[in-house]
Amino acid sequence: MNAVIEVLITLLGKLIPAIGNNAQLIDTIIQALEQIVPVLVKEYQDLVPIVSNIIAALKGTDGITVDQWNALTALEAQIDAEFDQAAKDEGL
């Protein structure tokens, strides 16, 4: 499963330069990130920084809407909260 998630994240990252003003593509990427973030935080912490970079890159695209910005900000907060909780659970 790790290989599949790595490929998906790599693909998402490579799509960003091609986004331009394509709000529909941004929505699709956000939806994919919303689905994989909980799994990443729990199982594949080493990939979380890559997802954070994708989120930052999406926030810098020209075609982003306010709703998309808010969704990405919520994803960042979710990553932070789940990562903090995982660290607590590990006793860190």
C-alpha positions in Angstrom: 0.0 0.0 0.0 2.9 2.3 0.8 4.0 2.2 -2.9 0.6 3.1 -4.1 0.3 6.1 -1.8 3.8 7.3 -2.8 2.9 7.1 -6.5 -0.4 9.0 -5.8 1.4 11.7 -3.9 4.1 12.0 -6.6 1.4 12.2 -9.3 -0.5 14.9 -7.3 2.7 16.9 -6.9 3.5 16.7 -10.7 0.0 18.0 -11.6 0.4 21.2 -9.7 2.5 23.1 -12.4 -0.2 22.2 -14.9 -3.1 23.5 -12.9 -3.2 27.1 -14.0 -6.7 28.4 -13.4 -8.3 24.9 -13.4 -10.5 25.1 -10.3 -12.0 21.7 -11.0 -8.5 20.0 -11.0 -7.7 21.8 -7.7 -11.0 20.4 -6.2 -10.0 16.9 -7.4 -6.6 17.1 -5.8 -8.1 18.5 -2.5 -10.6 15.6 -2.5 -7.8 13.1 -3.0 -5.7 14.7 -0.2 -8.7 14.7 2.2 -9.0 10.9 1.6 -5.3 10.1 2.2 -4.3 12.5 4.9 -5.7 10.3 7.8 -3.9 7.2 6.5 -0.7 9.1 6.0 -0.6 10.5 9.5 -1.3 7.1 11.0 0.8 4.9 8.8 3.2 6.8 6.6 4.5 9.9 8.6 7.5 10.2 6.3 5.2 11.2 3.5 3.4 14.0 5.4 6.0 16.7 4.6 5.5 15.9 0.9 1.7 16.4 1.3 2.3 19.6 3.2 4.4 20.8 0.2 1.6 19.9 -2.2 -0.8 21.9 0.0 1.5 24.9 0.0 1.9 24.7 -3.7 -1.8 24.5 -4.3 -2.3 27.6 -2.1 0.1 29.4 -4.4 -1.8 28.7 -7.6 -3.6 31.4 -9.5 -6.9 29.6 -9.9 -7.6 28.9 -6.3 -10.9 29.9 -4.8 -11.6 31.0 -1.3 -13.4 27.7 -0.6 -10.4 25.8 -1.9 -8.0 27.9 0.2 -10.2 27.2 3.3 -10.3 23.5 2.5 -6.5 23.4 2.2 -6.1 25.3 5.5 -8.4 22.8 7.1 -6.2 20.0 5.8 -3.1 21.6 7.2 -4.9 21.9 10.6 -6.0 18.3 10.4 -2.5 17.1 9.6 -1.1 19.1 12.5 -3.7 17.9 15.0 -3.5 14.2 13.9 0.3 14.4 13.9 0.3 15.9 17.4 -2.1 13.2 18.6 0.0 10.5 17.1 3.1 11.9 18.9 1.1 12.0 22.2 0.0 8.4 21.7 3.7 7.4 21.1 4.6 9.2 24.3 6.7 11.9 22.5 
